[in-house]
Amino acid sequence: MSFWDDYKRSNLNPLNLFGREDPSREANRYMSRIPGVGHQYYDPYINEGREAGSRLKGEYGKMLDPTSFIDEIMKHYETSKGAQNEQKELGRGIGATAAAGGFAGTPEHQKEYGQMASDIMSKDMQQYLQNALGVYGSGISGEQDFYNKGYGASGSLADLLAGNLASQGTMAFQGANQTNASRDAFLNALVKAFSQAAGSSAGASG
């Protein structure tokens, strides 16, 4: 069997490259699906985080003006039923004491009642503000959690896509090297064959 017959069936023959599977191409069939799968699972968290970030930006902006921020909360304040009951009880108690002491309706009576009623209202307002800020803080904490999850998902997706792209690039490079190596081997084999043929021909002529 001649060199040419052996060569035609060998993997060095570039014509045979068309009949072989390209590993990088086969792998890319699956790797090309990775970005879509990554977006499918990460995008919901990323979108929620983006929306939460926008809301947080607006809420944090309000806090830059503390007075306005507190005023906005307190404009919804209404005296609680508990404070109203305390005021009624206070009025009855002060009235009974004043009547017994003989100074009901006097400026001293009115001043004492007014001070105690003011203390009840002040305490009620502070409690309302504290409760409102607690609820507000819980809302901010929840939005921050959405934002953090979105931020984490965004980083994970970026790492996934970058790693996938790097793997595809590496396989493409290796595939090109393999093709070039096969072509170089083919050319070297041809040169060697022609050299041997030329040597044989020169020997026969001599």
Secondary structure, DSSP 8 states (H G I E B T S, - for coil): --HHHHHHHSTTSGGGGGGS--HHHHHHHHHTTHHHHHHHHHHHHHHHHHHHHHHHHHHHHHTTSHHHHHHHHHTT----HHHHHHHHHHHHHHHHHHHHHT-TTSHHHHHHHHHHHHHHHHHHHHHHHHHHHHHHHHHHHHHHHHHHHHHHHHHHHHHHHHHHHHHHHHHHHHHHHHHHHHHHHHHHHHHHHHHHHHHHHHHHH-
